[in-house]
Amino acid sequence: MMRKKVLTTSLVMIFMLSLIPISHAADVNIVILVSDNEADSTLADSAANIINAYAVIKVPWGIYNPNYSAEVLKYAPDKVIIIGGPTAVPIEYEKDLEEMDIPFERWYGKNRYETNLVVVQKLKEEFPEEFSQIETVYIVHGRDVLSMLMQRWLDALPNVAKYKSIWVFTGEGYENLSLQVLDDILEASQGRPWVEVIVTSRWIQLEHKKVPKPLFNINTDEIANFLRKKGYEVTVGNYTRGTYFTIKYAGTIGQVVLETLKLVDNKTQVAENFLDDLDIPEAKKRLNMAKEQITKAWKLYSLGNYQEAYLLAVAANRNADFVISMSAKEWNKIAQMSLNYALNREVLRLEARINALKVLGINTESVEEVLAEIKLAIKSKNYSKALKLIKEAKEELREMFINEKRHPLPVPPDHREERGGHAKNPRP
């Protein structure tokens, strides 16, 4: 029987399973494209670390912006992995990749829990050697963004050992699915001397509550029993890195909640911008709710009530997501009905690609001349000419890009950082 280890202190449940590793990085240049949804992006960062992906590019949830596709071009990837469904990462990104002859595949399910399963299965299937080197599994409630952010912050501390890790999302109604994900991970790690399984969703309510209880409870007994039935020796202990809601750690918690509020506030503003000029009553109602919730959240945060501020931010985030999704669908309908609108969108695509190829040192003057002709054709409503020139410009850019890929490229600086954060969000 295999040997197990455990760390002990208090609050976050941890299992150590004994499960001998040869590490091989993926031999292809892979870029991961994912939305800034915390669940998907957390999973993407983890997957990137496992397969040694060249970059993770995070796009605004539900929003198409050709500048992010252009960021992909700067890495001249052999392959792009899109994590998340077409609602989160719009289908237009696939069109951009296809037109530049970049192979891609999309890993996703109907929700974050099913996406979690698909990502794990794809990693296991396509990168078996790298996947077998996982050392830590984080089990978190799929809606517990604060735990995800906090754990990632803790892992980034300079004095914390760095491990290959993967996340398992669970929640009411998805317990069996999450256990299947966990089983797939551990099955692939049979050669390792140990694997650490940490349940991070153990945030306790503040002391002013009459009955303290977890915000997002997870049945750790069920997980332990599942592992034992699978034949693992399991030692259960309590483990913490300063995650309790107390005055001692208020600074840390406050900072993480502050970042959450900033993200949601920005998303709410983006949602308002997208909804502008559209008549969608339900979306307007949800936008007003989001604005009220984020305003209250900021007030509670200023009073030091981080937990309630966080919960309101989560609610505002869901409402903002709804508004963005509804607005994006409506703008896509407009694009299909208005040729002028659609052609101007193609101009944005071309401009983004030209700028990206310039970064690679490619001379794009000939295409820029064609682009000027396209703009004149659209302005004069000579749409047939514009369509013809757009096709020619795209083909020329594609050939330039393919030719550049035949030559070795220097490693872009800070290739592990999130890219494209500076890009403005135009209408879809």
N, C-alpha and C positions, 0 to 999 in steps of 0.2 A: 504494500500500500504506500502511496506517495506521502511525503512529508509536507506539513503546512506551517506557516508562520502567521503571526498577527501583531498589529500595533495596538497599544492600549492607551486611552485617555477617555474623553467623553464627547458625546453627541453624534458625530457622523459615523454610521455603522460601517464596519469594514470586515471583509472576509479575506483570508489568505488561503489560496488553494495551491497545492503542489501539482503541478501539472507535469532546448539546450541548443542553443540558438545559433544560427548562422545568418548574419544580416547581409542582405543584398538589396541595394537601391534599384528602383525601376530604371531600366536602361533606355527609356524613351523620355523625351521632354514633354511632360504633362502639365497642363494648366487646368485648375479647377475653377469653374464659374458657378457662383452660388448667390442667393439673395442675402440681404443683411438681416433676414429673420434669424433671431438668436439660436433657435434649435438647429436649423439647417447650417448656419455658418459655424456653429460649434462643432457639428459633425464633420463639416468640410475641413476645418483646421486640423482636426484629429486625423482624418483620412490622408491629408496632405503630408502630415508628419510621418505616417506609416509608410507611404509609398514614395516619399521624397519628391513630391510634386514641385515643379519649378516655381509656381506662384498660385495664390488663391485670390481671385478677383471677385469682390463682393458688390453686387448691384442692388440698387434700391428695390425693395420688395414690390413686385407687381408692375414695375415701371421699365419701359424700354428706353434706353439711351444709347445711341450708336457710339458714344465716346468710350463706353465700357468694352464694346466689341473691339474697338481700336486698341485698347489696352492689351487685349489678347494678342493682337498682331505683333506688338512690340517684343513678344517672347518667341515668336516664330515657332509655336509648339508643334510637336508631332501629333498630339491628340489633346482634345479638350473633354473634360468630364463635367457635365452640368448636374449639379445636385439640387433637387427640388422640381416640382411640377411646373407646367406652363403658366399657371396663375402666379407663382412666385417669380419664376425666371421666364418672361414672355417668349413666345415662339419666334419672335423676330430675331432673337439672338442666334437661333439655329440657322435662319436664312443668311445672316451675315457670315457665319462660319462656312456654310455650304458655298456661298459665292466666292469665298477666298480659298476654297478647296482644302479646308482644315477638317480632318476627321473628328467626329465627336460622338459621344453617347450620353444619354440622360438617365440618371439614376433617381427614381422617385416612386412614391406610392400615393395613395389617396390622401394621406395625412402624414404628419411628422413621425408617427409611430411606424407606419408601413414604409416610409422612406428610410427610416432607421434600419429596418430589416433588409431592404433592397441594397442599401449601401454596404452593410456587413456581408451579405451574400456575394455581392460583386467583388468586394475586396478579397474575400476568401477564394473566389473562382478565378479572378484575373491576376491577383498578386498573392498567391498562396505562401510563398516564402516570407515576404515582408509581413503578411498578416499573422503568420505564426509567431512573430517576435513580440506581439503585444504583451505588455507587462502589467498594465493597470486598466481596469474596467470601471468606469464611473456610471452608476445607476442613478438616474435623476427623474423626477416627475417631468413630463414633457412640457408642462406650462410653467415650471419653476425657473424662470429666466435668471432670477437673482442668484440661485445656487450655481447655475452654469457660469455666470459672470464671476462670482466669487471664487469658484474652484479654478477657473482659468487665471485669475489674478494671483491666487496662491501658488499655482504651478509655475508662474512666471517669476516668482521671487528668486533672487540670485543664490540664496542659500538652500534652495529646495532641489533635490535630485530630479533629473529629467528622465522620464520614462516614455516609452511608446504606449499611448493610451487610446482608448475608444470609449464612446458613450452609448449607453442603453437608455432609451426613453420609455417610461412606463406611466401608467395612469389608470383611473377607473375604467374598466372595460377592456383594457389592453394588457392586463397582467400576463396572460398566456403568451401573447405575442412577444412581450419583452423577455419572457423566460426562454422562448425559442431563439431570440437574438443572442441572449447570454450563452445558451447551449452551443450555438454555432461558433461563437468566439472561443469558448473553452475547448471545444472539440479540435479546433485548429491549433490550439496551444499545448497539445498533449506533451510535446517534447520539452517544454520549459520546466525548470525545477520549481517554479512558483508563479502564481498570478494573483495580483491584488484586486479584490473587488470592493469598491467603496460606494456606499449609498450616500449621496450628497444631499438629498432633499430632506433635511431634518431641521429646517428653520423653525425655531420655537417662538411662539407669540410673546410679545412684550409683557413685562410683569404686571402692567396695569390691567391686563385681562384677568377675569376671575378664574378661569380654568385654562392654564397654559397648554397649548397643544400644537402639533406641527401644522404649518400652513398647508404643506403638501405632504400628506402622510404616505409612507410606503411600507408595505407589510414585509419587514425584514425576516420575520420568522418563516414566511412562505418561501422566500428566496433561499434561506438556509436549508430548509427541508427539501426543496427542489434539488439543490446541489448534493445533498447527502444521498438522495434517491438515485442520483446519477453516479454514485460511487466515489464522490470526493470526500476527503476528510476535511471538515470545516471547523475552524475555530472562530468564534464570533467575539469581537471586542468593540469597544467604543473608541472613536478616534476624532480628534479635532485639530484644526490649525487656526483657532481663533475665529470661529464662525458663529458664536453664540450672540444673540441680541442683548448685549449688556453694555454698560457705560464703558467698560474696558476696551471694547472693540467698536465703539460707536463711530470712531473716525474712519475705520476701514469700511464698515457697512454704509456709512453716510456717503463715502466717495463712490462706492459701487452704485448706490441708489441714484446719486447725482448724475452719473453717466447714463443710467437708464432713463431718467427724466429728460435729459438733453436729447437722446435719441428719439424718444416718443414725441417730444415737443417739435422737433424737426420734421418727423413724419406727419404730424398733424398739419403743419404748415404746407407740406408738399401736397397732402390730401386736399387742402383748401384751394391751392393753386390749380390742381387738376380738375376740381369740380367747378371752378369758375367758368361761367358762360354755358354751363350744362344745366338742364332741368330734370333732376332726378330727386324727387321728393324724399324718398327713403334715405338716400345718400346724404342729403342736406340735414335730415334729422340726426343721422348718426355722426355727422361732422360736428354739429352743435353739441352733442353729447361728449364727443372726444375733447372738444375745446373746454367745456365745463370741467371735465374730469382732470385734464392736465393742469388747469388753473388751480383747482382745489389741491391737486398733488403738490404743486410748488408751494402753496401756502402751508400745507402740513409738513413739508420738508423743512421749511424755514423755522417751524416750531419744534423740530427735532423728532417728529413722529415719522420715522423712516419707513416703518412697516406699512402704515396706512397710505403713505405717499406712494409707495411701491405698488400696492394693490390697485390703486386708482390709475397709476401709469399703465399697468397691464391691461386694465379695462379700456383705457383710452387708445392703447395700441391696437386692440382688436377692432375698435370702431374705425380708426384711421385706415387699417388694412381693408376693411369693407368698402370705405369710400374710394380708396385708390383702385380697388378691383373693379367696382362698378363704373368709375370714371374712365378707366383704361378701355373697358369694353365699348363704352359709348364713343370714345375717340377713334377706336378702330373701325366702328361702323361709319363714322364720318369720313375716315380715310378711304373706305371702300366706295363711298358714294361721290366723293369729290376728287376728281383727277388732279386738280391743281394742288390740293392738300397732299395727296399721295406723292406727287412729283417733288414737292418741296421737302418731303420727308426723305426722298432718295438723295436729294442734294445734301442733306445733313449727313447721310451715310457716307457719301463720297468724300465730303470734307473731313470727316473723322478718319477715314482710311488714308487719305492723303497725308494728314498730319502724323499718323502713326508710321507710315513708310518713311517719312522725312526723318523721324527719330532713328530709324534703321540706316540712315545715310543714303537713301535711294533718291535719285533725281526724278521728281514728279512733275516737272514743268510742262511736259506735253499733255498730261492729264488735266492740269490746272487750266490750260488753255481751252480744253474741251469743256471743262466745268463752267467757264465763263460763257461759252456758247449756250450751254444748257440753261443757265439762268436767264439769258436773253430770250431764248425760245419760250420758256415758261412765262416770262413777262409779257411777251407778244401773243401768248395763248397758242403758239405753234406746238401743240402737245405731241404730235406724231414725231416731229423732229427731236423734241426733248427726249422722248422715249428711246429713239434710235441712238442718240448720243450717250444717254445714260448706260445703255447696254454696252456700247463701245468702251466707255470709261471704266466700267466695272471689269471688263475682260482685260483691259490693259493693266489695271491695278493688280488683278489676280496673277497675271504673268510676271509682273515685276516682283511680287511677293514670293511666288514659287521659285523664281530664279535666285532670289536672295537666300532662300532656305537651303539651297544647294551648297552654300558656303558657311563655314563655322561662324557663329555669332558670339561676341563677347558676353559674359554673364552680366545682365543688367544689375545695377546697384540695388541693394535692399530687396532682392527678389522674393524674400519671404513676407514682405509687408503687404498689407491690403492695398490694392492698386485702385486708381480711378476715383479716390475719394474727393478729388477736386472738381470732378465733372458736374456741371449744372444739369438739372433735370428739365429738358424741354417737354413740351406736350408730347404724348405718345404718337 
